[in-house]
């Protein structure tokens, strides 16, 4: 089923014609599935999606990062 879906996607995106897409996907299906599995279920990626990350993995905004960096800045006397 995955080969059929991937083949249709390949054909719809006009990457190659159907026989070439099917052949390439059939040859590479083990690598494709392994790569997708590792990417989707990567603990660093998944913990943000389900909001169960430990404190050190919280996503910071640029403003938060700049505030943290400038917090230790000494006052300058004129």
C-alpha positions, 0 to 999 in steps of 0.5 A: 500500500505504501508503494502505491501511495508513494508511486502516485505521489511521485507521478502527481508531482511529475518527478518521473513516469509511473514505471520509473517511480514504482521501480525507484520506490520499490528499490528504496522502500526500506530506506524510506520507511526507516528514515520516516520512522526515525524522523517522525519518532525522534524523541527531540521532535516528538516531545515538542509535539506532545508537550512532554519535553524536559526543561532543557528542551523548551523551545525559546524565541529569539526575544527570550534568548536575547533577554537571557544573553543581555541579563548578565550585561554589566551597566555602563557608566557614562 
